[in-house]
Amino acid sequence: MSAKPYTIKSTQRVGGGRYYRLTHASSSTGTTATFGLFVPSRFVSNVEGDGTENVPVVYWLSGLTCDDTNFAMKAGPRAFLAAEKEGVAIVMPDTSPRGEGVPNVDSYDLGVGAGFYVDATEDPYAQQYKMYSYVTKELPALLEAQFSMGKGGLRSIAGHSMGGHGALTIALKDAEGWASVSAFSPICNPTACPWGEKAFKAYLGSVEAGKAHDATELLSARTDAAFDDILIDQGSDDEFLAGQLHPTNLTAAAAKCHQKVTLNMREGFDHSYYFIASYIEDHIAFHGKRLKKKQAELLAVAAALVDASATAGKPIECKAMVARGPKQPLSLETITVDPPKAGEVRVKVIANALCHTDVYTLDGLDPEGLFPCILGHEGGCIVESVGEGVTSVKVGDHVIPCYTPQCSQPSCIFCQSPKTNLCPAIRGTQGQGVMPDGTIRFKDKDGKPIYHFMGCSTMAEYTVLAEISCAKISKDLPLEKACLFGCGVSTGLGAVWNTCKVEPNSSVAVFGLGAVGLAVIQGAKMAGASRIIAVDVNEAKFPAAVALGATDTVDSSKLDTPVQSHIVGMTKWGADYTFDCTGNVKVMRAALECAHRGWGTSCVIGVAASGHEISTRPFQLVTGRTWKGTAFGGFKSRRDVPMLVQRCIDGNLPVDHFISHTLDGVGKTNNAIDALHSGSCLRAVVRY
């Protein structure tokens, strides 16, 4: 194995992620370059393992006198936690070349620590002061090749002071190459200030040559906007505001080319890192939103379908994971997927999240389980072709298959009622593993039929759905994230918001801290619950529960008394709302019996094994408790799933924390099942 072109000098854990300092031989500067790198927990395997997922990354450029460590030490803790939340990496290059033989002068604003993010053309700097090339070409190439970071322009850029100048000019000179740009106290018009004039004369030979690296000049030359917005924060008490920074020059130039600039003048703040630390979370969120949109665009391009005329109306051969029998590993096979019939939609599956219900059926516990079949029901898909009469979706649309359909017919009392989401239009055939007309669209290599599963069957590269099972969603959310709304996450949220309608200041107890249980906690927190008790037998799950809003944790395996008695003791009369997310009938009883006397509601979410029954003393219900259940969280699928996706896009409903494993290729589905059995997996997403 060839040696890696970099060395990790040090690493520390920060929150759930890791901060690294790395060195490598730079071809741009002819020196050993050092850079910092924060990687959120989801992508640590890209550095320390075999992770290959394209990582969104924010480049941070520091100011005069700084090196690669200043930002990390002074603003890093807040920035890194924000980056963990947004699921983005942060790379922090040095501000100039360093080392023996590097030209320098006895001045803080020129030479080492003051490379100004240009490629010098004048001696003695011309050979090594190539920071523009380093930041825009060499460092991105290294990150892409070694860590799969920022591929396809999945990168944003920000900086402070001289670094703010660098961020603005680099982004404006290559707007297609960056998703977004922001700055703190940037040198906005360097050809009109002492710092810029000095640097441009020394590095480029003249101030005139510096206009190619002046954000105000670059905007003045434009006739249209480069970005949807440019975010700038500026302190009102900055000692360099009047003489060096000139933000109003930038905003005037931006107005002429219709470039939106959000300039926040922060009262009382100066030029220091205290200022950066105060508002860095806003900037990370600003970039996170735009990187998510860019990521969705990249995935849509990567998943672009062949011309529909090439496949429409014809069978498609593709790979699928076939469940041949209970308790057997899935079999990777080439299958044939027939064209959609009237009222049906054929889709290309882009990503599938593994749900416990899939494993429940594979283990032979589902009374409706039929074999051979193609499992899977948390998919993110693109419409490949549609059958006769289909009007609600078209070729190229992004859809989430929903096992709970919504026919929306005026004659359907279930769809017309606000009390339920349980549309029965295709329930009978769906349970028999066939399409609504009673036939099957899958065949194996011998031409033998393969049953459908839950009306979805997303463990195949292509599948056929009933139109009324397709929730059309925005293309702005990557399908590898959107697929989570196909079952577990929606179920947990809806149990809180729809089925139980948890009120502000309520108390909640959640049994089972898998993805559904954590979604219940997230939903309860968003609903304003004041006390959330998280119950599990695996203490390793508690940190995630607390991060999402749990106020108390209980390891029921370590109690000397029944868990329901323990929770009643914690709360005096029990919790206002309790949720079983385990599928264990004994836990369902415990959840009911710790619901608040007089008005407590307990909701059954987990699916019990075939033949199991629930029981309790009637007195538990006589004394005011309500026992209810939920399917898909009470959401009407085609109406509500698009709204959930949009809330996620808007930043109001994050889901990244549910994805604990990401794998590539439908053939990796057995690995996802192994991960789920390990106890450390929330959702394993397999990208096809």
Protein Blocks (a to p, Z undefined) as FASTA:
>chain_A
ZZdfbdcfbdcdehjbccdddddddfklopacdddddddfklmmmmmmmcfbdcdddddd
ddehiafklmmmmmmmmmmmmmmmnopacddddfbdcdehiacdddfkgcehiloopacf
bdfklmmmcmklmmmmmmmmmmmmmnogoihhiacdddehjlmmmmmmmmmmmmmlpgbd
cdehiafblmlcfklmmmmmmmnopaklmmmmcfklmmmmpcbdfbfbdcddddfklckl
mmmnommlmmmmmmmnopacdddddehiafbfklmmmmmmmmmmmmmmmmmmmmmmmmmm
mmoccdfklmgopacdddddddfbghiacdddddddddddehiacdddfbdcddfklmmm
mnopafkbccdddedjbdcdddfbdcehiakbcehiacdddfbdcekpaklmklmpmkbc
cdfklmmmmmnopafkopafbdcfkopacddeehlopabfbdcddfklpccddfkbcfkl
mmmmmmmmmmmmmmmmmmnopaehiacddehjafklmmmmmmmmmnopabdcdddfbfkl
mmmmmmnopabdcdfklpcbdfklmmmmmnonopfbdcdfklpaklmmmmmmmgcehjac
cddfbdcdehiacdddfklmmnopacdddeehlpafklmmmmmmmmmmnopacfklmmmb
dcehjklmmmmmmmmmnopafbdcddZZ
